[in-house]
Each structure stands twice: as C-alpha cells, then as structure tokens.
Amino acid sequence: MIQRGKALELNLEKIEEEKKYDGYYSIVTSKLKMSDLEIREVYRGLIHIEDIFKISKTEFDSRPVFVWTNDYIDAHFTTCFTALVLIRLLQTKLKKQYPVGQIISSLKSYCCVPLDANNYQLTYYDPILESCAKVFDMELDNKYRTRQQIQRLLRY
C-alpha cells in the first residue's frame, strides 16, 4: 500500500552498489572456524535435506496426519522415512535416471486383475519397471501370471 503524500523514487546509488553482487550468493553462518569450501559444501547439503522433506510431504502424503498419540505419530513418520530411504535406494540402483515421483507412480500402477481363480493379467508396464526388472534380475513383463507366480514374485 502506498501512503498518500509519499513520493516514490529509486535509490540508484543502492542499485549500483548491489549490481556488484549479481551472479553471486551470500551465505550467513555462525560457523566461523570453517573454511569457505567447507561452508559451501554444508550449504549444498541443505538442498538434499529440503528435497527429502519435499518428497515426504508430496510423494508420500505424510501430511496431514490424522493420528494424535505419540506412538502413532512416531510410527507414521517412521514409516514415511523408511519409505523415503527405500525409494532413494531404488533411485540409486536405477542410476538416478528417474525422479522419485515417476518411480512411485510407476510402482503404484503395476497391478493385475483376476481372470479366474488362478490366473491374473498384469495391466501396466513401462520403462521404469523394465529398469527395475533388469536391476533386480526379475521378470516383470509377463502379461499373464498364475497365483503361484505372483506369490513367488512377492516373496522376492
């Protein structure tokens, strides 16, 4: 909101002063005994931590939480962070070719429908599942499976 009677003007001197820092970023820290390189490495690590929280909130739907006792809250977040570790390990095994969201979407889509009491049809397959099959030496591309084959696959 602009106040009446107040003249607006650019501080050209301040703009010129700030131009010197274009293309640079400043880091404020209380770690005075660290070298510049160490401080930059710590700062770069923060990006990974922020990414972890973003994934846990968006991909794993860790929020909102509808539990209220400490034990249930601990269990919920332990499950979310265990899932995060597992998906990061899988992402590493896949040589970081795919973002976490795509991996999760692919895994969620891999499902089957019953054809009769003993036979099932797998309804989804994509390059991510193909990569997982290669990495873990599994056959995931068979379109039809018996109940026993699916049980063996789940024991893997």
KEFI-527209 format. One record per atom (N, C-alpha, C): x, y, z. Coordinates in pm, whole numbers, padded with zeros to 5 digits, always signed. Last residue first. Example, Ala and Ser with C-alpha at 12.3 -4.5 7.8 and 13.67 -1.06 7.14 Angstrom:
2
+01285-00225+00708/+01367-00106+00714/+01290+00003+00787/+01319-00569+00780/+01230-00450+00780/+01320-00330+00780/
***
This chain:
156
+01009-06224-00329/+01142-06178-00371/+01185-06072-00277/+00749-06272-00275/+00846-06319-00176/+00986-06269-00207/+00622-06185-00504/+00607-06104-00383/+00703-06148-00273/+00682-06395-00678/+00731-06260-00707/+00727-06172-00582/+00536-06600-00561/+00682-06609-00567/+00743-06472-00590/+00276-06501-00607/+00322-06521-00470/+00475-06531-00464/+00274-06508-00886/+00264-06379-00817/+00312-06391-00673/+00284-06783-00927/+00391-06698-00980/+00391-06561-00910/+00040-06863-00806/+00167-06909-00751/+00284-06824-00800/-00147-06748-00979/-00143-06705-00840/-00009-06742-00777/+00013-06680-01295/-00072-06760-01207/-00058-06704-01066/-00002-06415-01536/+00065-06489-01429/-00037-06572-01352/+00063-06229-01831/-00026-06321-01758/+00055-06399-01655/+00269-06071-01920/+00136-06012-01913/+00040-06099-01831/+00586-06022-01795/+00487-06123-01833/+00348-06066-01815/+00767-05835-01698/+00695-05802-01821/+00597-05909-01868/+00928-05897-01492/+00809-05818-01459/+00721-05792-01581/+01152-06102-01375/+01066-06092-01492/+00938-06020-01451/+01460-05975-01241/+01325-06027-01224/+01251-06018-01357/+01705-05848-01161/+01701-05976-01232/+01567-06047-01209/+01711-05594-01069/+01686-05698-00970/+01675-05837-01031/+01765-05449-01304/+01849-05428-01186/+01834-05543-01086/+01556-05533-01476/+01696-05559-01510/+01785-05551-01386/+01329-05441-01338/+01343-05583-01370/+01487-05618-01400/+01376-05166-01340/+01372-05239-01212/+01393-05388-01236/+01349-05118-01616/+01477-05093-01549/+01486-05167-01416/+01077-05181-01641/+01176-05256-01718/+01315-05240-01655/+00966-04983-01486/+00953-05122-01442/+01052-05212-01516/+01036-04771-01655/+01085-04774-01518/+01078-04916-01463/+00898-04824-01898/+01045-04829-01893/+01103-04833-01751/+00609-05030-01796/+00672-04911-01855/+00824-04922-01844/+00292-05176-01767/+00437-05198-01776/+00497-05077-01844/-00014-05314-01653/+00072-05197-01672/+00218-05239-01677/-00165-05534-01589/-00226-05430-01673/-00135-05312-01704/-00155-05880-01584/-00089-05757-01543/-00127-05648-01642/-00404-06105-01503/-00344-06028-01612/-00284-05900-01555/-00409-06432-01356/-00418-06287-01347/-00354-06223-01470/-00563-06732-01236/-00488-06657-01338/-00517-06508-01332/-00729-06867-01060/-00585-06890-01051/-00501-06804-01146/-00996-06797-01098/-00949-06826-00962/-00798-06836-00951/-00952-06548-01356/-01029-06656-01295/-00967-06684-01159/-00838-06301-01373/-00910-06352-01490/-01001-06467-01448/-00780-06017-01171/-00805-06161-01179/-00883-06196-01306/-00528-05784-01260/-00671-05811-01241/-00691-05962-01252/-00250-05604-01120/-00310-05708-01200/-00458-05720-01168/-00006-05336-01151/-00105-05415-01080/-00164-05520-01175/+00168-05062-01135/+00195-05202-01165/+00098-05288-01085/+00125-04812-01031/+00046-04852-01148/+00062-05000-01183/+00311-04783-00831/+00169-04786-00794/+00083-04838-00908/+00544-04770-00986/+00524-04883-00895/+00377-04896-00853/+00498-04524-01120/+00514-04648-01194/+00487-04769-01106/+00494-04344-00904/+00377-04357-00993/+00381-04488-01070/+00756-04377-00810/+00641-04411-00725/+00516-04432-00810/+00900-04281-01031/+00921-04417-00982/+00800-04462-00900/+00810-04016-01046/+00783-04108-01157/+00800-04254-01114/+00907-03913-00801/+00763-03913-00831/+00727-04010-00943/+01188-03936-00830/+01116-04015-00731/+00967-04024-00764/+01302-03945-01173/+01269-03875-01048/+01183-03964-00957/+01548-04165-01312/+01408-04124-01299/+01387-04048-01169/+01815-04229-01301/+01758-04199-01433/+01618-04137-01423/+01978-04306-01090/+01914-04173-01086/+01861-04130-01222/+02034-04576-01113/+02134-04477-01156/+02076-04337-01174/+01875-04747-00982/+01835-04715-01120/+01923-04605-01179/+01987-04736-00732/+02004-04859-00809/+01971-04836-00957/+01886-04484-00659/+02029-04501-00678/+02058-04626-00761/+01615-04547-00636/+01655-04444-00731/+01805-04456-00761/+01632-04730-00425/+01587-04775-00558/+01630-04675-00664/+01714-04555-00224/+01799-04668-00261/+01762-04721-00400/+01488-04389-00221/+01618-04332-00258/+01717-04442-00296/+01298-04569-00132/+01283-04513-00267/+01413-04448-00313/+01400-04627+00126/+01387-04733+00025/+01375-04676-00117/+01385-04377+00249/+01514-04443+00235/+01507-04548+00125/+01105-04340+00236/+01196-04247+00170/+01333-04309+00148/+01013-04545+00399/+00977-04545+00257/+01070-04453+00178/+01117-04447+00636/+01164-04577+00586/+01134-04587+00436/+00966-04216+00659/+01110-04204+00636/+01173-04336+00592/+00707-04327+00695/+00736-04235+00584/+00886-04227+00556/+00744-04479+00930/+00704-04544+00804/+00737-04456+00685/+00800-04272+01107/+00899-04377+01085/+00870-04450+00954/+00559-04135+01100/+00678-04072+01040/+00792-04171+01021/+00392-04330+01223/+00360-04272+01092/+00485-04215+01027/+00515-04377+01471/+00501-04487+01374/+00476-04432+01233/+00488-04124+01591/+00621-04181+01566/+00614-04290+01460/+00207-04118+01606/+00279-04016+01528/+00419-04067+01493/+00159-04333+01776/+00107-04336+01639/+00178-04234+01549/+00291-04242+02010/+00329-04369+01946/+00282-04375+01801/+00154-04003+02070/+00295-04000+02033/+00339-04128+01962/-00170-03975+01919/-00083-04018+02029/+00061-04020+01979/-00297-03895+01683/-00280-03797+01790/-00195-03846+01907/-00337-03874+01330/-00308-03953+01450/-00275-03855+01561/-00351-03773+01070/-00473-03788+01149/-00451-03885+01266/-00164-03535+00909/-00155-03655+00990/-00280-03661+01078/-00174-03422+00566/-00194-03405+00710/-00193-03540+00781/+00149-03569+00515/+00067-03470+00582/-00063-03453+00506/+00263-03756+00360/+00286-03768+00504/+00207-03666+00584/+00254-03836+00086/+00135-03786+00155/+00149-03797+00307/+00475-03899-00056/+00429-03998+00040/+00306-03952+00117/+00510-03677-00224/+00501-03810-00282/+00444-03913-00186/+00500-03450-00035/+00422-03459-00158/+00402-03603-00206/+00653-03491+00199/+00523-03422+00206/+00438-03445+00082/+00878-03626+00113/+00797-03686+00218/+00660-03620+00228/+00978-03444-00078/+00931-03576-00119/+00839-03636-00014/+01048-03231+00093/+00952-03211-00016/+00893-03345-00061/+01241-03350+00256/+01114-03305+00315/+01008-03283+00208/+01439-03397+00059/+01382-03508+00136/+01248-03468+00197/+01499-03138-00022/+01440-03230-00118/+01374-03348-00046/+01624-03043+00208/+01498-02982+00166/+01425-03073+00068/+01853-03206+00195/+01761-03217+00309/+01626-03158+00273/+01972-03112-00038/+01929-03252-00030/+01830-03272+00084/+02030-02852+00036/+01938-02874-00076/+01885-03017-00071/+02224-02883+00228/+02090-02841+00270/+01987-02863+00161/+02458-02933+00091/+02390-03045+00154/+02248-03011+00199/+02540-02678+00027/+02491-02764-00081/+02415-02883-00024/+02628-02600+00284/+02514-02532+00222/+02456-02618+00110/+02853-02763+00311/+02741-02777+00406/+02615-02716+00344/+03009-02655+00103/+02968-02796+00099/+02849-02822+00192/+03050-02391+00193/+02975-02416+00068/+02927-02560+00059/+03203-02447+00422/+03073-02380+00436/+02989-02404+00312/+03433-02555+00305/+03351-02636+00396/+03211-02577+00412/+03526-02329+00161/+03489-02452+00091/+03399-02540+00178/+03590-02152+00367/+03487-02116+00268/+03435-02241+00197/+03627-02337+00678/+03679-02271+00558/+03563-02238+00464/+03510-02261+01008/+03507-02343+00887/+03566-02264+00770/+03484-02101+01224/+03609-02175+01213/+03613-02266+01090/+03232-01990+01229/+03344-01903+01193/+03475-01977+01174/+02931-02049+01185/+03047-02139+01186/+03171-02063+01139/+02712-01907+01142/+02777-01883+01272/+02902-01970+01285/+02650-01752+00823/+02670-01866+00910/+02734-01823+01042/+02514-01674+00519/+02536-01623+00654/+02545-01744+00745/+02613-01643+00194/+02576-01740+00297/+02611-01678+00431/+02512-01509-00116/+02575-01491+00015/+02525-01598+00110/+02597-01553-00457/+02504-01570-00346/+02581-01559-00216/+02623-01380-00770/+02682-01440-00651/+02573-01464-00549/+02491-01248-00966/+02557-01373-01003/+02624-01441-00886/+02559-00929-00837/+02477-01009-00930/+02556-01132-00972/+02711-00760-00685/+02689-00894-00633/+02600-00980-00722/+02714-00516-00805/+02843-00584-00789/+02825-00730-00749/+02459-00420-00777/+02496-00480-00906/+02626-00559-00895/+02448-00280-00536/+02402-00419-00537/+02439-00492-00666/+02535-00024-00621/+02612-00098-00521/+02576-00248-00527/+02326+00048-00792/+02463+00033-00845/+02549-00049-00750/+02119+00061-00603/+02110-00032-00715/+02249-00057-00773/+02206+00275-00444/+02194+00141-00385/+02189+00034-00494/+02184+00481-00632/+02314+00453-00570/+02314+00311-00510/+01914+00489-00687/+02006+00448-00791/+02144+00414-00736/+01641+00429-00549/+01771+00462-00491/+01876+00409-00587/+01354+00572-00695/+01453+00465-00693/+01581+00515-00630/+01066+00694-00521/+01184+00715-00604/+01277+00596-00591/+00758+00841-00439/+00832+00719-00468/+00952+00752-00556/+00640+01044-00179/+00698+01039-00313/+00778+00910-00328/+00340+01055-00012/+00475+00997-00008/+00527+00987-00151/+00078+01125-00023/+00173+01230+00005/+00318+01181+00010/-00045+00816+00098/-00068+00943+00029/+00036+01045+00071/+00137+00514+00074/+00078+00618+00157/+00063+00745+00075/+00058+00218-00085/+00135+00342-00094/+00063+00448-00012/+00085-00117+00000/+00000+00000+00000/+00090+00124+00000/
***
